[in-house]
Amino acid sequence: MKLTDHDAQERLARHDHGILCTIHRDRGTDAVPVVYALHDGHIAVPIDRVKPKSTTRLQRERNLDADPRATLLIEHWNRDDWSQLWWVRAGLVLAAVDPERERTLGVHLARRYRQYRDQPFRRILVFRIDSISGWGATT
């Protein structure tokens, strides 16, 4: 059953990770697992400090330079009880730089994930939610 926008937004707020999809010029969809925080119609995705990186500028950032659109997909799966299945897809657009919004979203990320509590963020991707949809086996 199609989720209402309100129900989809609530599930997005409660869930703790998802798949961020950006568009690569040659390959098409680039999908990577991410954590995120939601606040006031915006999604923050940290440029992760926890895992080692081979470069300072990630491919998802380069993809967003070329096309500011992205999708965040979250889902719940239960192999034994398909009545528990659901997914939410948020259409995103990279937001204009706003230091106050970035600070607020950084606080939300640090509260949500203990790995981020001890240091300020160097960079956060901030998106405006442009659309939201979802489906659930039951509502």
DSSP file (Angstrom, degrees, kcal/mol; ACC not computed):
  #  RESIDUE AA STRUCTURE BP1 BP2  ACC     N-H-->O    O-->H-N    N-H-->O    O-->H-N    TCO  KAPPA ALPHA  PHI   PSI    X-CA   Y-CA   Z-CA
    1    1 A M              0   0    0      0, 0.0   135,-2.4     0, 0.0     2,-0.1   0.000 360.0 360.0 360.0 138.8    0.0    0.0    0.0
    2    2 A K  B     -A  135   0A   0    133,-0.2   133,-0.3     1,-0.1     2,-0.2  -0.430 360.0-130.1 -64.6 133.7    1.2    3.5   -0.8
    3    3 A L        -     0   0    0    131,-2.3   131,-0.4    -2,-0.1     2,-0.1  -0.579  19.7-114.5 -81.5 147.2    2.4    5.4    2.3
    4    4 A T     >  -     0   0    0     -2,-0.2     4,-2.7     1,-0.1     5,-0.2  -0.403  30.7-109.3 -69.7 159.9    1.1    8.9    2.9
    5    5 A D  H  > S+     0   0    0      1,-0.2     4,-2.6     2,-0.2     5,-0.2   0.899 121.5  53.1 -56.7 -40.1    3.8   11.6    2.8
    6    6 A H  H  > S+     0   0    0      2,-0.2     4,-2.3     1,-0.2    -1,-0.2   0.937 110.6  45.0 -62.4 -47.9    3.5   11.9    6.5
    7    7 A D  H  > S+     0   0    0      2,-0.2     4,-2.2     1,-0.2    -2,-0.2   0.896 113.4  50.6 -63.9 -40.3    4.0    8.2    7.2
    8    8 A A  H  X S+     0   0    0     -4,-2.7     4,-2.3     1,-0.2    -1,-0.2   0.918 110.8  49.0 -63.4 -43.0    6.9    8.1    4.7
    9    9 A Q  H  X S+     0   0    0     -4,-2.6     4,-2.3    -5,-0.2    -2,-0.2   0.892 109.7  52.3 -64.5 -39.5    8.5   11.1    6.5
   10   10 A E  H  X S+     0   0    0     -4,-2.3     4,-1.9     2,-0.2    -1,-0.2   0.913 110.6  46.9 -63.5 -42.6    8.1    9.5    9.9
   11   11 A R  H  X S+     0   0    0     -4,-2.2     4,-2.3     1,-0.2    -1,-0.2   0.896 110.8  52.8 -66.6 -38.7    9.8    6.3    8.7
   12   12 A L  H  < S+     0   0    0     -4,-2.3    -2,-0.2     1,-0.2    -1,-0.2   0.908 110.3  48.4 -60.7 -41.8   12.6    8.3    7.2
   13   13 A A  H  < S+     0   0    0     -4,-2.3    -2,-0.2     1,-0.2    -1,-0.2   0.854 115.3  44.0 -67.6 -35.5   13.1   10.1   10.5
   14   14 A R  H  < S+     0   0    0     -4,-1.9    -2,-0.2    -5,-0.1    -1,-0.2   0.808  94.9  88.3 -81.8 -30.8   13.1    6.9   12.5
   15   15 A H     <  -     0   0    0     -4,-2.3     3,-0.1    -5,-0.2    61,-0.0  -0.271  63.7-151.6 -70.4 157.5   15.4    4.8   10.3
   16   16 A D        +     0   0    0      1,-0.2    20,-0.5    19,-0.1     2,-0.3   0.520  66.4  14.9-113.2  -5.4   19.1    5.0   10.9
   17   17 A H        +     0   0    0     18,-0.2     2,-0.3     2,-0.0    18,-0.2  -0.986  57.4 165.2-159.6 165.0   20.8    4.4    7.5
   18   18 A G  E     -B   34   0A   0     16,-2.6    16,-2.8    -2,-0.3     2,-0.5  -0.902  40.9 -81.5-162.1-170.1   20.0    4.2    3.8
   19   19 A I  E     -BC  33  73A   0     54,-2.6    54,-2.5    -2,-0.3     2,-0.5  -0.960  34.1-153.7-113.3 119.3   21.4    4.1    0.3
   20   20 A L  E     -BC  32  72A   0     12,-3.0    12,-2.3    -2,-0.5     2,-0.5  -0.830  11.5-163.1 -93.8 125.2   22.3    7.4   -1.3
   21   21 A C  E     +BC  31  71A   0     50,-3.3    50,-2.0    -2,-0.5     2,-0.2  -0.942  13.8 169.2-113.7 124.7   22.2    7.4   -5.1
   22   22 A T  E     -B   30   0A   0      8,-2.5     8,-3.1    -2,-0.5     2,-0.6  -0.712  37.1-102.9-119.8 176.3   23.8   10.0   -7.2
   23   23 A I  E     -B   29   0A   0     46,-0.4     2,-0.4    44,-0.3     6,-0.2  -0.903  25.0-156.8-112.0 117.6   24.4   10.1  -10.9
   24   24 A H  E  >  -B   28   0A   0      4,-4.1     4,-1.7    -2,-0.6    39,-0.0  -0.735  22.2-128.4 -88.3 137.2   27.8    9.3  -12.4
   25   25 A R  T  4 S+     0   0    0     -2,-0.4    -1,-0.1     1,-0.2     4,-0.1   0.844 102.2  20.4 -54.5 -40.0   28.4   10.8  -15.8
   26   26 A D  T  4 S+     0   0    0      2,-0.1    -1,-0.2     1,-0.0    -2,-0.0   0.847 129.9  39.5-100.0 -42.7   29.5    7.5  -17.4
   27   27 A R  T  4 S-     0   0    0      1,-0.3     2,-0.5     0, 0.0    -2,-0.2   0.666  91.0-142.8 -86.1 -17.8   28.2    4.7  -15.1
   28   28 A G  E  <  +B   24   0A   0     -4,-1.7    -4,-4.1     2,-0.0    -1,-0.3  -0.790  69.2  35.2  89.1-132.0   24.8    6.1  -14.3
   29   29 A T  E     -B   23   0A   0     -2,-0.5     2,-0.5    -6,-0.2    -6,-0.2  -0.384  61.3-166.0 -66.7 128.4   23.6    5.4  -10.8
   30   30 A D  E     -B   22   0A   0     -8,-3.1    -8,-2.5    -2,-0.2     2,-0.5  -0.979  11.9-170.6-109.2 118.6   26.2    5.4   -8.0
   31   31 A A  E     +B   21   0A   0     -2,-0.5   -10,-0.2   -10,-0.2   -12,-0.0  -0.948   9.9 168.9-117.9 129.0   24.7    3.9   -4.9
   32   32 A V  E     -B   20   0A   0    -12,-2.3   -12,-3.0    -2,-0.5     2,-0.2  -0.992  36.5-111.6-136.9 144.0   26.5    4.0   -1.5
   33   33 A P  E     +B   19   0A   0      0, 0.0     2,-0.3     0, 0.0   -14,-0.2  -0.542  45.9 170.6 -73.0 140.2   25.3    3.2    2.0
   34   34 A V  E     -B   18   0A   0    -16,-2.8   -16,-2.6    -2,-0.2     2,-0.3  -0.959  33.1-132.0-143.3 159.3   25.1    6.2    4.3
   35   35 A V        +     0   0    0     -2,-0.3     2,-0.3   -18,-0.2   -18,-0.2  -0.755  36.1 177.1-101.1 162.3   23.9    7.4    7.7
   36   36 A Y        -     0   0    0    -20,-0.5     2,-0.3    -2,-0.3     9,-0.2  -0.974  26.2-138.5-157.9 165.8   21.9   10.6    7.8
   37   37 A A  E     -D   44   0A   0      7,-1.7     7,-2.8    -2,-0.3     2,-0.4  -0.984  15.9-148.5-131.8 146.8   19.9   13.0    9.9
   38   38 A L  E     +D   43   0A   0     -2,-0.3     2,-0.3     5,-0.2     5,-0.2  -0.946  25.4 155.9-117.0 132.7   16.6   14.7    9.1
   39   39 A H  E >   -D   42   0A   0      3,-2.5     3,-1.5    -2,-0.4    66,-0.1  -0.889  64.7 -15.2-158.3 127.4   15.6   18.1   10.3
   40   40 A D  T 3  S-     0   0    0     -2,-0.3     3,-0.1     1,-0.3    -2,-0.0   0.858 127.1 -45.8  52.9  46.2   13.2   20.7    8.9
   41   41 A G  T 3  S+     0   0    0      1,-0.2    88,-2.5    87,-0.1     2,-0.3   0.608 118.6 104.8  77.1  11.5   12.8   19.3    5.5
   42   42 A H  E <   -DE  39 128A   0     -3,-1.5    -3,-2.5    86,-0.2     2,-0.4  -0.931  55.9-149.2-126.7 150.8   16.6   18.7    5.0
   43   43 A I  E     -DE  38 127A   0     84,-2.3    84,-2.9    -2,-0.3     2,-0.5  -0.961   9.5-156.6-117.5 133.2   18.8   15.6    5.1
   44   44 A A  E     -DE  37 126A   0     -7,-2.8    -7,-1.7    -2,-0.4    82,-0.2  -0.940   8.0-174.3-110.7 132.8   22.4   15.7    6.2
   45   45 A V  E     - E   0 125A   0     80,-2.7    80,-3.2    -2,-0.5    -9,-0.2  -0.989  22.2-133.8-123.1 119.4   24.9   13.0    5.1
   46   46 A P  E     - E   0 124A   0      0, 0.0     2,-1.1     0, 0.0    78,-0.2  -0.394  14.6-123.7 -72.2 148.8   28.3   13.2    6.7
   47   47 A I        -     0   0    0     76,-1.9    76,-0.3    -2,-0.1    75,-0.3  -0.847  54.6-113.5 -85.1 101.6   31.5   12.9    4.6
   48   48 A D        +     0   0    0     -2,-1.1    76,-0.0     1,-0.1    -1,-0.0  -0.044  42.4 177.8 -58.6 129.5   32.5   10.0    6.9
   49   49 A R  S    S+     0   0    0      1,-0.1    -1,-0.1     3,-0.0     4,-0.1   0.525  73.4  73.1 -97.5 -12.0   35.5   10.4    9.1
   50   50 A V  S    S+     0   0    0      2,-0.1    -1,-0.1     0, 0.0    -2,-0.0   0.906  93.0  51.0 -75.8 -42.0   35.2    7.0   10.7
   51   51 A K  S    S-     0   0    0      1,-0.1     2,-0.1     0, 0.0     0, 0.0  -0.724  93.9-105.1 -97.7 145.9   36.3    4.8    7.7
   52   52 A P        -     0   0    0      0, 0.0     2,-0.3     0, 0.0    -1,-0.1  -0.376  35.7-154.0 -66.6 147.4   39.6    5.5    5.8
   53   53 A K        -     0   0    0      1,-0.1     3,-0.1    -4,-0.1     5,-0.0  -0.901  20.0-144.9-122.9 151.2   39.3    7.1    2.4
   54   54 A S  S    S+     0   0    0     -2,-0.3     2,-0.3     1,-0.1    -1,-0.1   0.607  88.4  24.3 -88.3 -12.6   41.6    7.0   -0.6
   55   55 A T  S    S-     0   0    0      1,-0.1    -1,-0.1     0, 0.0     3,-0.1  -0.970  70.3-128.6-147.1 159.0   40.9   10.6   -1.6
   56   56 A T  S    S+     0   0    0     -2,-0.3     2,-0.6     1,-0.2    -1,-0.1   0.729  99.9  56.2 -83.1 -20.8   39.7   13.8    0.1
   57   57 A R  S    S-     0   0    0     -3,-0.0    -1,-0.2     4,-0.0     5,-0.0  -0.936  84.9-142.9-114.9 111.3   36.9   14.4   -2.4
   58   58 A L    >>  -     0   0    0     -2,-0.6     4,-1.8     1,-0.1     3,-0.7  -0.281  20.6-115.2 -74.2 156.2   34.5   11.5   -2.7
   59   59 A Q  H 3> S+     0   0    0      1,-0.2     4,-3.0     2,-0.2     5,-0.2   0.867 115.6  59.9 -57.5 -38.1   32.9   10.4   -6.0
   60   60 A R  H 3> S+     0   0    0      1,-0.2     4,-2.1     2,-0.2    -1,-0.2   0.868 104.9  49.9 -61.5 -34.1   29.5   11.3   -4.6
   61   61 A E  H <> S+     0   0    0     -3,-0.7     4,-1.6     2,-0.2    -1,-0.2   0.913 111.2  47.8 -68.4 -42.3   30.6   14.9   -4.2
   62   62 A R  H  X S+     0   0    0     -4,-1.8     4,-1.2     2,-0.2    -2,-0.2   0.897 111.0  52.0 -65.0 -39.2   32.0   14.9   -7.8
   63   63 A N  H  X S+     0   0    0     -4,-3.0     4,-2.1     1,-0.2     3,-0.4   0.920 108.7  50.5 -60.6 -43.4   28.7   13.5   -9.0
   64   64 A L  H  < S+     0   0    0     -4,-2.1    -1,-0.2     1,-0.2    -2,-0.2   0.783 101.6  61.9 -69.0 -26.8   26.8   16.2   -7.2
   65   65 A D  H  < S+     0   0    0     -4,-1.6    -1,-0.2     1,-0.2    -2,-0.2   0.891 112.5  38.0 -61.1 -38.2   29.0   18.9   -8.7
   66   66 A A  H  < S+     0   0    0     -4,-1.2    -2,-0.2    -3,-0.4    -1,-0.2   0.814 137.5  11.5 -83.5 -32.3   27.7   17.7  -12.1
   67   67 A D     <  -     0   0    0     -4,-2.1   -44,-0.3    -5,-0.1    -1,-0.3  -0.883  63.0-157.1-149.9 111.4   24.1   17.0  -11.1
   68   68 A P        +     0   0    0      0, 0.0    26,-2.7     0, 0.0     2,-0.2   0.443  62.4 104.9 -75.3   2.1   22.8   18.2   -7.7
   69   69 A R  E     + F   0  93A   0     24,-0.2   -46,-0.4   -46,-0.0     2,-0.3  -0.568  41.8 161.7 -85.2 147.9   20.0   15.6   -7.6
   70   70 A A  E     - F   0  92A   0     22,-2.1    22,-3.2    -2,-0.2     2,-0.4  -0.947  26.9-137.7-151.2 169.1   20.1   12.5   -5.5
   71   71 A T  E     -CF  21  91A   0    -50,-2.0   -50,-3.3    -2,-0.3     2,-0.5  -0.999   5.8-156.7-132.8 137.7   17.9    9.8   -4.0
   72   72 A L  E     -CF  20  90A   0     18,-2.4    18,-2.8    -2,-0.4     2,-0.5  -0.975  14.6-168.8-112.7 122.8   17.9    8.4   -0.5
   73   73 A L  E     +CF  19  89A   0    -54,-2.5   -54,-2.6    -2,-0.5     2,-0.3  -0.945   7.9 176.5-114.2 127.5   16.3    4.9   -0.3
   74   74 A I  E     + F   0  88A   0     14,-2.6    14,-2.4    -2,-0.5     2,-0.3  -0.930   7.2 174.2-123.3 153.9   15.5    3.2    3.0
   75   75 A E  E     - F   0  87A   0     -2,-0.3     2,-0.4    12,-0.2    12,-0.2  -0.994  25.1-142.6-155.6 158.4   13.8   -0.1    3.5
   76   76 A H  E     - F   0  86A   0     10,-2.8    10,-1.6    -2,-0.3     2,-0.4  -0.996  21.8-173.1-126.1 131.7   12.8   -2.7    6.0
   77   77 A W        +     0   0    0     -2,-0.4     2,-0.4     8,-0.2     5,-0.1  -0.967  14.7 178.1-128.1 138.4   13.0   -6.4    5.2
   78   78 A N    >   -     0   0    0     -2,-0.4     3,-0.7     1,-0.1     6,-0.2  -0.882  12.5-163.0-138.1 106.0   11.8   -9.4    7.2
   79   79 A R  T 3  S+     0   0    0     -2,-0.4     3,-0.2     1,-0.2    -1,-0.1   0.742  90.9  44.1 -64.0 -22.9   12.4  -12.6    5.4
   80   80 A D  T 3  S+     0   0    0      1,-0.2     2,-0.4     2,-0.0    -1,-0.2   0.659 119.5  37.6 -95.6 -18.0   10.0  -14.5    7.6
   81   81 A D    X   -     0   0    0     -3,-0.7     3,-2.0     1,-0.1    -1,-0.2  -0.780  57.6-178.1-139.0  91.9    7.1  -12.0    7.7
   82   82 A W  G >  S+     0   0    0     -2,-0.4     3,-1.2     1,-0.3    55,-0.1   0.593  77.7  77.1 -70.1  -9.0    6.5  -10.2    4.4
   83   83 A S  G 3  S+     0   0    0      1,-0.2    55,-0.3    54,-0.1    -1,-0.3   0.646  90.4  59.3 -70.9 -11.7    3.7   -8.2    6.1
   84   84 A Q  G <  S+     0   0    0     -3,-2.0    -1,-0.2    -6,-0.2    -2,-0.2   0.471  79.8 118.2 -92.2  -3.3    6.6   -6.2    7.7
   85   85 A L    <   +     0   0    0     -3,-1.2    52,-2.9    -7,-0.1    53,-0.4  -0.374  32.5 146.7 -69.2 140.2    8.1   -5.1    4.3
   86   86 A W  E     -FG  76 136A   0    -10,-1.6   -10,-2.8    50,-0.2     2,-0.3  -0.969  22.4-167.6-162.2 160.2    8.3   -1.4    3.5
   87   87 A W  E     -FG  75 135A   0     48,-2.6    48,-2.3    -2,-0.3     2,-0.4  -0.986   5.5-159.1-147.5 155.7   10.4    1.2    1.7
   88   88 A V  E     -FG  74 134A   0    -14,-2.4   -14,-2.6    -2,-0.3     2,-0.5  -0.999   4.8-163.8-135.1 135.5   10.7    5.0    1.4
   89   89 A R  E     -FG  73 133A   0     44,-3.0    44,-2.1    -2,-0.4     2,-0.6  -0.983   4.0-165.3-122.0 121.9   12.4    6.9   -1.4
   90   90 A A  E     -FG  72 132A   0    -18,-2.8   -18,-2.4    -2,-0.5     2,-0.5  -0.934  12.6-145.2-108.7 120.7   13.3   10.6   -0.8
   91   91 A G  E     -FG  71 131A   0     40,-2.2    39,-3.2    -2,-0.6    40,-1.6  -0.734  28.7-167.7 -80.3 128.5   14.1   12.7   -3.9
   92   92 A L  E     -FG  70 129A   0    -22,-3.2   -22,-2.1    -2,-0.5     2,-0.4  -0.835  22.1-161.9-123.0 154.8   16.8   15.1   -2.9
   93   93 A V  E     -FG  69 128A   0     35,-1.9    35,-3.0    -2,-0.3   -24,-0.2  -0.997  37.6-106.9-132.3 130.6   18.5   18.3   -4.3
   94   94 A L  E     - G   0 127A   0    -26,-2.7    33,-0.3    -2,-0.4     2,-0.1  -0.353  43.1-131.3 -55.9 127.3   21.8   19.5   -2.9
   95   95 A A        -     0   0    0     31,-3.0    31,-0.2     1,-0.1     3,-0.1  -0.449  20.3 -97.4 -84.6 154.9   21.1   22.6   -0.9
   96   96 A A        -     0   0    0      1,-0.1     2,-0.1    -2,-0.1    -1,-0.1  -0.350  57.1 -83.6 -62.9 150.5   22.8   25.9   -1.1
   97   97 A V        +     0   0    0      4,-0.0    -1,-0.1     1,-0.0     0, 0.0  -0.391  55.2 168.3 -61.9 128.1   25.5   26.4    1.6
   98   98 A D     >  -     0   0    0     -2,-0.1     4,-2.6     1,-0.1     3,-0.2  -0.832  21.0-161.8-143.3  98.9   24.0   27.6    4.8
   99   99 A P  H  > S+     0   0    0      0, 0.0     4,-2.3     0, 0.0     5,-0.2   0.837  91.1  51.6 -55.5 -37.2   26.4   27.4    7.8
  100  100 A E  H  > S+     0   0    0      2,-0.2     4,-2.5     1,-0.2     5,-0.2   0.927 111.3  46.4 -67.1 -44.0   23.7   27.6   10.4
  101  101 A R  H  > S+     0   0    0     -3,-0.2     4,-2.8     1,-0.2     5,-0.2   0.920 112.6  50.9 -63.0 -43.1   21.7   24.8    8.8
  102  102 A E  H  X S+     0   0    0     -4,-2.6     4,-2.2     2,-0.2    -2,-0.2   0.898 110.5  49.3 -61.6 -40.5   24.9   22.7    8.5
  103  103 A R  H  X S+     0   0    0     -4,-2.3     4,-2.0    -5,-0.2    -2,-0.2   0.941 112.5  47.5 -63.4 -47.2   25.7   23.3   12.2
  104  104 A T  H  X S+     0   0    0     -4,-2.5     4,-1.9     1,-0.2    -2,-0.2   0.924 114.1  46.1 -60.4 -46.4   22.2   22.3   13.3
  105  105 A L  H  X S+     0   0    0     -4,-2.8     4,-2.5     1,-0.2    -1,-0.2   0.853 108.7  56.6 -67.3 -33.9   22.3   19.2   11.2
  106  106 A G  H  X S+     0   0    0     -4,-2.2     4,-2.5    -5,-0.2    -1,-0.2   0.890 106.0  50.9 -62.2 -39.1   25.8   18.3   12.5
  107  107 A V  H  X S+     0   0    0     -4,-2.0     4,-2.2     2,-0.2    -2,-0.2   0.918 109.7  50.1 -62.7 -43.7   24.4   18.5   16.0
  108  108 A H  H  X S+     0   0    0     -4,-1.9     4,-1.8     2,-0.2    -2,-0.2   0.908 111.3  48.6 -61.9 -42.1   21.6   16.1   14.9
  109  109 A L  H  X S+     0   0    0     -4,-2.5     4,-2.2     1,-0.2     7,-0.2   0.925 111.0  50.2 -62.9 -44.3   24.1   13.7   13.4
  110  110 A A  H  < S+     0   0    0     -4,-2.5    -2,-0.2     1,-0.2    -1,-0.2   0.860 112.2  47.5 -65.3 -35.5   26.3   13.8   16.5
  111  111 A R  H  < S+     0   0    0     -4,-2.2    -1,-0.2     1,-0.2    -2,-0.2   0.852 114.8  47.1 -69.9 -34.0   23.3   13.0   18.8
  112  112 A R  H  < S+     0   0    0     -4,-1.8     2,-0.5     1,-0.2    -2,-0.2   0.820 115.8  40.0 -80.4 -32.8   22.2   10.2   16.5
  113  113 A Y    ><  -     0   0    0     -4,-2.2     3,-2.1    -5,-0.1     4,-0.2  -0.962  64.5-153.9-127.2 116.0   25.5    8.4   16.0
  114  114 A R  G >  S+     0   0    0     -2,-0.5     3,-1.6     1,-0.3     4,-0.3   0.785  92.5  69.4 -59.7 -27.9   27.9    7.9   18.9
  115  115 A Q  G 3  S+     0   0    0      1,-0.3    -1,-0.3     2,-0.1     3,-0.2   0.733 102.4  46.1 -62.3 -20.3   30.8    7.7   16.4
  116  116 A Y  G X  S+     0   0    0     -3,-2.1     3,-0.5    -7,-0.2    -1,-0.3   0.361  87.1  91.0-102.7   4.3   30.3   11.4   15.6
  117  117 A R  T <  S+     0   0    0     -3,-1.6    -1,-0.1    -4,-0.2    -2,-0.1   0.747  81.2  53.5 -75.8 -23.1   30.0   12.7   19.2
  118  118 A D  T 3  S+     0   0    0     -4,-0.3    -1,-0.2    -3,-0.2    -2,-0.1   0.583 108.7  37.1 -93.4  -9.3   33.6   13.6   19.9
  119  119 A Q  S <  S-     0   0    0     -3,-0.5     2,-0.1    -4,-0.1    -1,-0.1  -0.988  77.1-112.5-142.8 148.1   34.6   15.8   16.9
  120  120 A P        -     0   0    0      0, 0.0     2,-0.3     0, 0.0    -2,-0.0  -0.426  44.8-101.1 -72.2 157.8   33.0   18.5   14.8
  121  121 A F        -     0   0    0      1,-0.2     3,-0.1    -2,-0.1   -73,-0.1  -0.565  19.5-159.4 -79.5 140.9   32.3   17.6   11.1
  122  122 A R  S    S+     0   0    0      1,-0.3     2,-0.3   -75,-0.3    -1,-0.2   0.865  80.6   4.8 -80.9 -41.2   34.7   18.8    8.5
  123  123 A R        -     0   0    0    -76,-0.3   -76,-1.9     2,-0.0     2,-0.4  -0.999  60.4-176.6-146.4 144.1   32.1   18.4    5.7
  124  124 A I  E     -E   46   0A   0     -2,-0.3     2,-0.6   -78,-0.2   -18,-0.1  -0.998  24.0-134.2-136.2 135.0   28.4   17.5    5.5
  125  125 A L  E     -E   45   0A   0    -80,-3.2   -80,-2.7    -2,-0.4     2,-0.5  -0.812  25.5-162.2 -85.2 127.1   26.3   17.1    2.4
  126  126 A V  E     -E   44   0A   0     -2,-0.6   -31,-3.0   -31,-0.2     2,-0.4  -0.956   8.6-175.3-116.9 126.6   23.0   18.9    3.0
  127  127 A F  E     -EG  43  94A   0    -84,-2.9   -84,-2.3    -2,-0.5     2,-0.5  -0.903  22.1-135.0-119.8 146.5   20.0   18.1    0.8
  128  128 A R  E     -EG  42  93A   0    -35,-3.0   -35,-1.9    -2,-0.4     2,-0.6  -0.851  31.6-118.1 -92.1 134.4   16.6   19.6    0.5
  129  129 A I  E     + G   0  92A   0    -88,-2.5   -37,-0.2    -2,-0.5     3,-0.1  -0.655  36.2 175.0 -75.3 119.9   13.8   17.0    0.3
  130  130 A D  E     -     0   0A   0    -39,-3.2     2,-0.3    -2,-0.6   -38,-0.2   0.747  64.3  -3.3 -96.6 -31.4   12.2   17.5   -3.1
  131  131 A S  E     - G   0  91A   0    -40,-1.6   -40,-2.2     2,-0.0    -1,-0.3  -0.982  58.7-162.1-156.8 158.4    9.8   14.6   -3.0
  132  132 A I  E     + G   0  90A   0     -2,-0.3     2,-0.3   -42,-0.2   -42,-0.2  -0.991  14.7 161.4-147.8 139.7    9.0   11.6   -0.9
  133  133 A S  E     + G   0  89A   0    -44,-2.1   -44,-3.0    -2,-0.3     2,-0.3  -0.968   6.9 171.4-149.7 163.4    7.1    8.3   -1.6
  134  134 A G  E     - G   0  88A   0   -131,-0.4  -131,-2.3    -2,-0.3     2,-0.3  -0.992  18.3-146.5-167.5 168.2    6.9    5.0    0.0
  135  135 A W  E     -AG   2  87A   0    -48,-2.3   -48,-2.6    -2,-0.3     2,-0.3  -0.993  11.8-175.6-143.4 144.8    5.2    1.6    0.1
  136  136 A G  E     - G   0  86A   0   -135,-2.4   -50,-0.2    -2,-0.3     3,-0.1  -0.998  34.1-131.5-141.3 144.6    4.4   -0.8    2.9
  137  137 A A  S    S+     0   0    0    -52,-2.9     2,-0.3    -2,-0.3   -53,-0.1   0.866 106.2   8.8 -60.7 -34.1    2.8   -4.2    2.9
  138  138 A T              0   0    0    -53,-0.4    -1,-0.2   -55,-0.3    -3,-0.0  -0.961 360.0 360.0-136.6 155.8    0.6   -2.8    5.6
  139  139 A T              0   0    0     -2,-0.3  -135,-0.1    -3,-0.1    -2,-0.0   0.469 360.0 360.0 -97.0 360.0    0.3    0.8    6.7
